[in-house]
Amino acid sequence: MSTQHPPNSPATDDDSSAPAIKVRDLENRFGDHVVHESLDLDLLSGEILGVVGGSGTGKSVLLRSIVGLKRPDAGQIEVLGNNLSALDDKERSQIERRFGVLFQQGALFSSLNLQENVALPLIEHAKLEREDAERIARVKLSLVGLEPEAALQYPESLSGGMIKRAALARALALDPDILFLDEPTAGLDPIGAAAFDQLLVTLRDALGFSVFLVTHDLDTLYAACDRVAVLSQKRVLVVDTIDKVADTDDEWIRDYFHGPRGRAAEQSATSSTPQTRSE
């Protein structure tokens, strides 16, 4: 159970055994169109959870609901021991500062170099002086594998892989407890995508954050994820280790995990060096 805290007060000393995120009876609508209904899902503390599903199942909508970019129509979202709907704006802002978010296109500011991009949340939210923020930004850029000279480069001059790493560095700027990734390997070549997957696992192991990962990349699921949640029929159809999910008796799951790409991803994962993924 979650550690008890005063009503409407953001939790600070989290029970490590409690889920980092607990979603219950979630409902999301756009007009008459129901995207989610009675959706339940937990993100366990310290895990990398992959969220998959067919087109229109609301993977990104679910992510946006949790991070506060879309208010759910019904249900409850508890993050780090806090019921988000019970918090006022200031308290919710304090919780959201414990999030790191990487959107599909990276969303870097084109007018800022990488050092300035990563330093921005440190200046705006942590209220650091620019010199201190940029010093920390250089450390974060190094942490994601970028060379020191990359700090002064602008996004337009970077490869897709470098943009993803820089965006990851910015997402890690405030030392988040939960990292949200929306299709992080989209647009990367297979080598770059595999390197990103390994970087994510390495950073999770070193820093101990939890990861909510929306993806369609089967290689990422096998290489990086401890568990996989499948969205279908407006809710979570199944959530478990990838091997157990792949054995679920469902047409979409069979087509997705046991088609040519699924078999190739599984074979690649089996033949490669074992990852830290839970079995």
ZAVEX-59693 format. One line per 3 residues: number of its first residue (from 1); their letters; for each residue x, y, z of N, C-alpha, C. Coordinates in steps of 0.2 Angstrom, whole numbers, plus 5000, padded with zeros to 4 digits. Example, Ala and Ser with C-alpha at 12.3 -4.5 7.8 and 13.67 -1.06 7.14 Angstrom:
2
1) AS) 5066/4972/5039/5062/4978/5039/5066/4984/5039  5064/4989/5035/5068/4995/5036/5064/5000/5039 $
END
This chain:
279
1) MST) 5004/4994/5000/5000/5000/5000/5004/5006/5000  5001/5012/4998/5005/5018/4997/5006/5021/5004  5012/5024/5005/5013/5028/5011/5008/5033/5012 $
4) QHP) 5005/5034/5019/5000/5039/5020/5003/5046/5021  4999/5050/5018/5001/5057/5018/4995/5062/5020  4996/5068/5022/4991/5072/5024/4987/5073/5017 $
7) PNS) 4980/5074/5018/4976/5075/5012/4978/5081/5008  4978/5080/5001/4980/5085/4996/4988/5088/4997  4992/5084/5000/4999/5085/5001/5003/5080/4997 $
10) PAT) 5007/5083/4992/5011/5079/4988/5016/5074/4992  5016/5068/4991/5020/5063/4994/5027/5065/4993  5032/5064/4998/5039/5065/4997/5043/5059/4999 $
13) DDD) 5041/5055/5003/5044/5048/5005/5040/5043/5002  5041/5041/4996/5037/5036/4993/5039/5029/4995  5034/5024/4996/5035/5017/4997/5038/5014/4991 $
16) SSA) 5044/5011/4991/5047/5009/4985/5043/5003/4982  5039/5000/4986/5035/4994/4984/5028/4996/4981  5026/5002/4982/5020/5005/4979/5021/5006/4971 $
19) PAI) 5016/5005/4967/5017/5007/4960/5019/5015/4959  5023/5016/4955/5025/5023/4953/5018/5027/4950  5014/5023/4946/5008/5026/4943/5003/5020/4944 $
22) KVR) 4997/5022/4947/4991/5018/4947/4985/5021/4944  4983/5018/4938/4977/5021/4935/4971/5016/4936  4966/5019/4938/4960/5015/4939/4953/5018/4936 $
25) DLE) 4950/5014/4932/4943/5016/4929/4944/5022/4925  4949/5023/4921/4950/5029/4917/4946/5029/4911  4943/5035/4910/4939/5036/4904/4941/5042/4900 $
28) NRF) 4942/5041/4894/4944/5047/4890/4939/5047/4884  4936/5053/4882/4932/5054/4877/4934/5060/4873  4932/5060/4866/4933/5066/4862/4926/5066/4859 $
31) GDH) 4922/5070/4862/4915/5071/4859/4911/5064/4861  4908/5061/4856/4905/5055/4857/4909/5049/4856  4916/5050/4854/4920/5045/4853/4924/5043/4860 $
34) VVH) 4923/5037/4862/4926/5034/4868/4933/5031/4866  4938/5034/4869/4945/5031/4868/4946/5026/4873  4945/5027/4880/4947/5023/4885/4940/5022/4890 $
37) ESL) 4939/5016/4892/4934/5015/4897/4935/5010/4902  4935/5012/4908/4937/5007/4914/4944/5004/4913  4948/5008/4911/4955/5006/4910/4959/5006/4917 $
40) DLD) 4962/5001/4918/4967/5000/4924/4974/4998/4922  4979/5002/4925/4986/5000/4923/4990/5002/4929  4995/4999/4931/5000/5001/4935/5007/5001/4932 $
43) LLS) 5011/5006/4934/5018/5006/4932/5022/5005/4938  5025/4999/4939/5029/4997/4945/5035/5001/4946  5037/5002/4952/5043/5006/4954/5049/5003/4951 $
46) GEI) 5053/5007/4947/5059/5005/4944/5059/5001/4938  5053/5000/4935/5052/4996/4929/5052/5000/4923  5053/4997/4917/5052/4999/4911/5046/4996/4908 $
49) LGV) 5040/5000/4907/5034/4997/4905/5033/4999/4898  5032/4994/4893/5031/4996/4886/5023/4996/4885  5020/5001/4882/5013/5001/4880/5012/5001/4873 $
52) VGG) 5009/4996/4871/5007/4995/4864/5000/4994/4862  4998/4994/4856/4991/4993/4854/4990/4996/4847  4985/4994/4844/4984/4996/4837/4982/5003/4836 $
55) SGT) 4982/5005/4830/4980/5012/4829/4973/5014/4832  4973/5020/4835/4967/5022/4838/4965/5019/4845  4970/5016/4848/4969/5013/4855/4970/5018/4860 $
58) GKS) 4973/5023/4858/4974/5029/4863/4981/5028/4867  4986/5026/4864/4992/5025/4868/4995/5032/4870  4995/5036/4866/4998/5043/4867/4993/5047/4871 $
61) VLL) 4986/5046/4870/4981/5049/4875/4982/5047/4882  4984/5041/4883/4985/5038/4890/4991/5042/4893  4996/5042/4889/5002/5046/4892/5000/5053/4893 $
64) RSI) 4997/5056/4889/4995/5063/4890/4991/5064/4896  4986/5059/4897/4982/5060/4903/4986/5060/4909  4991/5055/4910/4995/5054/4916/4999/5060/4917 $
67) VGL) 5002/5063/4912/5007/5069/4913/5003/5076/4913  4997/5076/4913/4993/5082/4914/4991/5086/4908  4993/5083/4902/4991/5087/4896/4984/5086/4893 $
70) KRP) 4980/5081/4896/4973/5080/4895/4970/5078/4901  4965/5081/4903/4961/5079/4909/4956/5074/4907  4957/5068/4911/4952/5062/4910/4945/5064/4911 $
73) DAG) 4940/5061/4908/4933/5062/4909/4931/5058/4915  4934/5053/4917/4932/5050/4923/4938/5045/4925  4938/5043/4931/4943/5039/4934/4948/5042/4938 $
76) QIE) 4953/5038/4941/4958/5041/4945/4965/5039/4943  4970/5044/4943/4977/5043/4942/4981/5045/4948  4984/5040/4951/4988/5041/4957/4996/5040/4954 $
79) VLG) 4999/5045/4956/5006/5046/4954/5011/5047/4960  5016/5042/4961/5020/5043/4967/5017/5044/4973  5011/5040/4974/5007/5041/4980/5002/5046/4981 $
82) NNL) 5001/5050/4975/4997/5056/4975/4991/5055/4970  4985/5056/4973/4979/5056/4968/4979/5063/4965  4981/5063/4958/4982/5070/4955/4976/5074/4955 $
85) SAL) 4970/5071/4955/4963/5075/4955/4962/5078/4962  4966/5076/4967/4965/5079/4974/4970/5085/4975  4974/5086/4970/4979/5091/4971/4977/5098/4968 $
88) DDK) 4979/5103/4972/4978/5110/4968/4984/5111/4963  4983/5116/4960/4988/5118/4954/4995/5118/4956  4997/5121/4962/5003/5121/4965/5006/5114/4966 $
91) ERS) 5002/5110/4970/5004/5104/4972/5005/5099/4966  5001/5100/4961/5001/5096/4955/5008/5098/4951  5009/5104/4951/5015/5106/4948/5021/5103/4951 $
94) QIE) 5021/5103/4958/5027/5100/4961/5028/5092/4959  5022/5089/4958/5023/5082/4956/5025/5081/4949  5023/5086/4945/5024/5085/4937/5032/5087/4936 $
97) RRF) 5035/5091/4941/5042/5092/4940/5046/5086/4942  5043/5080/4944/5046/5074/4945/5046/5069/4939  5043/5072/4934/5042/5069/4927/5047/5071/4922 $
100) GVL) 5050/5067/4918/5054/5068/4912/5050/5066/4906  5049/5070/4901/5045/5068/4895/5049/5069/4889  5049/5064/4885/5052/5064/4878/5047/5063/4873 $
103) FQQ) 5045/5068/4869/5040/5067/4864/5043/5064/4857  5039/5062/4853/5042/5058/4847/5047/5062/4843  5046/5068/4842/5050/5072/4838/5056/5076/4841 $
106) GAL) 5056/5074/4848/5061/5077/4852/5059/5084/4855  5056/5088/4851/5053/5095/4853/5059/5099/4856  5065/5099/4853/5070/5104/4855/5068/5111/4852 $
109) FSS) 5071/5116/4856/5070/5123/4853/5075/5124/4848  5073/5125/4842/5078/5126/4836/5083/5132/4837  5080/5137/4841/5084/5143/4842/5089/5143/4847 $
112) LNL) 5089/5137/4851/5094/5136/4857/5099/5130/4855  5105/5131/4857/5110/5125/4856/5108/5120/4861  5111/5114/4861/5109/5109/4865/5110/5110/4873 $
115) QEN) 5116/5113/4874/5117/5115/4881/5111/5120/4884  5109/5125/4880/5104/5129/4882/5097/5126/4882  5096/5121/4878/5090/5117/4878/5089/5113/4885 $
118) VAL) 5095/5110/4887/5094/5106/4893/5094/5110/4899  5098/5116/4898/5098/5120/4904/5091/5124/4906  5087/5124/4901/5081/5128/4901/5076/5126/4907 $
121) PLI) 5075/5119/4908/5071/5118/4914/5074/5119/4920  5081/5118/4920/5084/5120/4927/5084/5127/4929  5084/5131/4924/5083/5139/4925/5076/5140/4927 $
124) EHA) 5071/5137/4923/5064/5139/4924/5061/5136/4930  5063/5130/4932/5059/5126/4937/5064/5125/4943  5070/5124/4942/5075/5124/4948/5078/5130/4950 $
127) KLE) 5076/5136/4946/5078/5143/4948/5086/5143/4948  5090/5139/4945/5097/5140/4945/5099/5146/4941  5105/5148/4942/5109/5153/4938/5111/5150/4932 $
130) RED) 5111/5154/4926/5112/5151/4920/5119/5147/4920  5124/5150/4923/5131/5146/4923/5130/5140/4926  5127/5139/4932/5126/5133/4935/5122/5128/4931 $
133) AER) 5116/5130/4928/5112/5126/4924/5115/5124/4918  5120/5128/4915/5123/5125/4909/5129/5120/4911  5131/5121/4916/5136/5116/4919/5133/5109/4920 $
136) IAR) 5127/5109/4923/5124/5103/4924/5121/5100/4917  5119/5105/4913/5117/5103/4906/5123/5099/4902  5129/5101/4903/5134/5098/4900/5135/5091/4903 $
139) VKL) 5134/5090/4909/5134/5083/4912/5129/5079/4910  5123/5081/4909/5117/5077/4906/5119/5075/4899  5121/5080/4895/5123/5078/4888/5128/5072/4888 $
142) SLV) 5133/5073/4892/5138/5068/4893/5135/5061/4895  5130/5061/4899/5127/5055/4902/5124/5051/4897  5121/5055/4892/5117/5051/4886/5122/5050/4880 $
145) GLE) 5128/5051/4881/5133/5048/4876/5135/5053/4871  5134/5060/4872/5135/5065/4867/5142/5068/4869  5146/5069/4864/5153/5072/4865/5152/5079/4867 $
148) PEA) 5158/5082/4871/5157/5089/4874/5156/5094/4868  5159/5093/4862/5158/5098/4857/5150/5099/4855  5146/5093/4856/5139/5094/4854/5135/5099/4858 $
151) ALQ) 5138/5101/4864/5134/5105/4868/5132/5112/4865  5137/5114/4860/5136/5121/4857/5133/5120/4850  5131/5114/4848/5128/5113/4842/5120/5114/4842 $
154) YPE) 5117/5116/4836/5110/5117/4836/5106/5111/4833  5100/5110/4835/5096/5104/4833/5096/5103/4825  5096/5109/4821/5096/5108/4814/5102/5104/4811 $
157) SLS) 5108/5104/4815/5114/5102/4812/5115/5094/4815  5110/5092/4818/5111/5085/4821/5107/5079/4818  5110/5073/4818/5107/5068/4816/5101/5066/4820 $
160) GGM) 5096/5061/4818/5090/5060/4822/5092/5056/4828  5098/5052/4828/5100/5049/4835/5102/5054/4840  5106/5059/4837/5108/5064/4842/5103/5068/4845 $
163) IKR) 5098/5070/4841/5092/5074/4843/5088/5070/4849  5087/5063/4848/5084/5059/4853/5088/5059/4859  5095/5059/4859/5099/5059/4865/5099/5065/4868 $
166) AAL) 5099/5071/4864/5098/5077/4867/5092/5078/4871  5086/5076/4868/5080/5077/4871/5079/5072/4877  5083/5067/4877/5083/5063/4883/5087/5066/4888 $
169) ARA) 5092/5069/4887/5096/5073/4892/5092/5079/4895  5088/5082/4891/5083/5087/4893/5078/5084/4898  5075/5078/4896/5070/5075/4900/5073/5073/4907 $
172) LAL) 5080/5072/4907/5083/5070/4913/5086/5076/4917  5085/5082/4915/5088/5088/4918/5086/5088/4925  5080/5087/4927/5078/5088/4934/5078/5082/4938 $
175) DPD) 5082/5077/4936/5082/5070/4939/5075/5067/4941  5071/5066/4936/5065/5064/4937/5064/5057/4940  5058/5056/4943/5057/5049/4946/5054/5045/4941 $
178) ILF) 5050/5048/4936/5047/5044/4931/5048/5047/4924  5050/5043/4919/5052/5045/4913/5047/5043/4908  5044/5047/4904/5039/5046/4899/5042/5047/4892 $
181) LDE) 5041/5041/4888/5044/5041/4882/5038/5040/4876  5038/5044/4871/5033/5043/4866/5036/5041/4860  5036/5035/4858/5039/5032/4852/5047/5035/4851 $
184) PTA) 5051/5033/4856/5058/5036/4856/5062/5034/4851  5061/5028/4848/5065/5026/4842/5062/5027/4835  5057/5030/4835/5054/5032/4828/5058/5036/4824 $
187) GLD) 5060/5034/4818/5064/5038/4814/5071/5036/4814  5073/5032/4819/5080/5030/4819/5082/5024/4815  5088/5023/4813/5090/5017/4809/5091/5012/4814 $
190) PIG) 5091/5005/4812/5091/5000/4817/5097/5000/4822  5103/5002/4820/5108/5003/4824/5107/5008/4829  5105/5014/4827/5103/5020/4832/5098/5018/4837 $
193) AAA) 5093/5014/4834/5087/5012/4839/5090/5007/4844  5094/5003/4842/5097/4998/4847/5101/5001/4852  5105/5006/4850/5109/5010/4855/5105/5014/4860 $
196) FDQ) 5100/5017/4857/5095/5020/4862/5092/5016/4867  5090/5010/4865/5087/5005/4869/5092/5003/4875  5098/5002/4873/5103/5000/4878/5105/5006/4882 $
199) LLV) 5105/5012/4880/5106/5018/4884/5100/5018/4889  5094/5017/4887/5089/5018/4892/5089/5013/4897  5091/5007/4896/5091/5002/4901/5097/5003/4906 $
202) TLR) 5103/5006/4903/5109/5007/4907/5107/5013/4912  5104/5018/4909/5102/5024/4913/5097/5022/4919  5092/5018/4917/5087/5016/4922/5090/5012/4928 $
205) DAL) 5095/5008/4926/5099/5004/4931/5103/5008/4935  5106/5013/4932/5110/5018/4936/5107/5023/4940  5101/5025/4938/5098/5031/4941/5091/5029/4945 $
208) GFS) 5089/5023/4943/5083/5020/4947/5076/5023/4945  5075/5027/4940/5069/5030/4938/5064/5024/4935  5058/5026/4935/5053/5021/4931/5052/5024/4925 $
211) VFL) 5050/5020/4920/5049/5022/4913/5042/5020/4910  5038/5024/4908/5032/5023/4904/5033/5024/4897  5034/5019/4893/5036/5019/4886/5031/5017/4881 $
214) VTH) 5028/5022/4877/5024/5021/4872/5028/5019/4865  5027/5013/4862/5031/5011/4857/5027/5007/4852  5029/5006/4846/5027/5001/4841/5033/4996/4839 $
217) DLD) 5039/4998/4842/5045/4995/4840/5046/4988/4844  5045/4983/4840/5046/4976/4844/5053/4975/4846  5058/4977/4843/5065/4977/4846/5066/4980/4852 $
220) TLY) 5063/4986/4853/5063/4989/4860/5059/4985/4865  5054/4982/4863/5050/4979/4868/5054/4973/4871  5057/4969/4866/5061/4963/4869/5068/4966/4872 $
223) AAC) 5071/4971/4870/5077/4973/4872/5077/4977/4879  5072/4981/4880/5072/4985/4886/5066/4985/4891  5061/4982/4889/5055/4982/4893/5054/4976/4898 $
226) DRV) 5053/4978/4904/5052/4972/4910/5045/4969/4909  5040/4974/4907/5033/4971/4906/5030/4975/4900  5025/4972/4897/5022/4975/4891/5014/4975/4893 $
229) AVL) 5011/4981/4891/5004/4982/4892/5001/4983/4885  4996/4979/4883/4992/4980/4877/4986/4983/4878  4985/4989/4874/4978/4992/4874/4974/4989/4868 $
232) SQK) 4968/4988/4870/4963/4985/4865/4956/4986/4868  4951/4987/4864/4944/4987/4866/4943/4992/4872  4947/4998/4871/4946/5004/4876/4949/5003/4883 $
235) RVL) 4953/4997/4884/4956/4996/4890/4962/4992/4889  4966/4990/4895/4972/4986/4895/4969/4979/4894  4971/4976/4889/4969/4969/4887/4973/4964/4892 $
238) VVD) 4980/4965/4892/4984/4961/4896/4990/4965/4897  4993/4964/4903/5000/4967/4905/5004/4962/4909  5010/4960/4906/5014/4955/4909/5021/4955/4906 $
241) TID) 5025/4950/4907/5031/4950/4904/5030/4948/4896  5034/4950/4892/5033/4950/4885/5032/4943/4883  5035/4938/4885/5034/4931/4883/5026/4929/4885 $
244) KVA) 5024/4931/4891/5017/4929/4893/5012/4933/4888  5013/4939/4887/5009/4943/4883/5009/4940/4876  5014/4938/4873/5014/4935/4866/5010/4929/4866 $
247) DTD) 5009/4926/4871/5005/4919/4871/4998/4920/4872  4996/4927/4873/4989/4928/4874/4985/4927/4868  4979/4924/4869/4975/4922/4864/4970/4928/4861 $
250) DEW) 4973/4931/4857/4970/4937/4854/4973/4938/4847  4968/4940/4842/4970/4940/4835/4976/4946/4834  4975/4952/4837/4980/4957/4836/4986/4955/4839 $
253) IRD) 4986/4952/4845/4993/4950/4848/4996/4945/4844  4992/4940/4841/4995/4935/4837/4999/4938/4831  4995/4943/4828/4998/4946/4822/5004/4950/4823 $
256) YFH) 5004/4953/4829/5009/4958/4831/5015/4954/4833  5015/4950/4837/5020/4946/4840/5023/4940/4836  5018/4937/4832/5020/4931/4829/5021/4932/4821 $
259) GPR) 5020/4938/4819/5022/4940/4812/5029/4940/4811  5031/4941/4804/5038/4941/4803/5042/4945/4807  5040/4951/4808/5044/4956/4812/5044/4954/4819 $
262) GRA) 5039/4951/4822/5039/4949/4829/5044/4943/4830  5044/4938/4825/5048/4933/4826/5055/4935/4825  5057/4940/4821/5064/4942/4820/5066/4946/4826 $
265) AEQ) 5062/4950/4829/5064/4953/4835/5065/4948/4841  5061/4943/4842/5062/4938/4847/5068/4934/4846  5070/4933/4840/5076/4929/4838/5082/4933/4840 $
268) SAT) 5081/4940/4838/5087/4944/4839/5088/4945/4847  5083/4945/4851/5083/4946/4858/5086/4940/4861  5084/4934/4858/5087/4928/4861/5094/4926/4860 $
271) SST) 5096/4929/4854/5103/4927/4852/5108/4933/4854  5106/4938/4856/5110/4944/4859/5112/4943/4866  5116/4947/4869/5118/4947/4876/5112/4948/4880 $
274) PQT) 5111/4944/4885/5105/4945/4890/5105/4952/4893  5099/4954/4893/5098/4961/4895/5096/4960/4903  5094/4966/4906/5092/4966/4913/5084/4965/4913 $
277) RSE) 5081/4964/4908/5074/4963/4908/5072/4957/4912  5067/4958/4916/5064/4953/4921/5061/4947/4916  5062/4941/4919/5060/4936/4915/5053/4933/4919 $
END
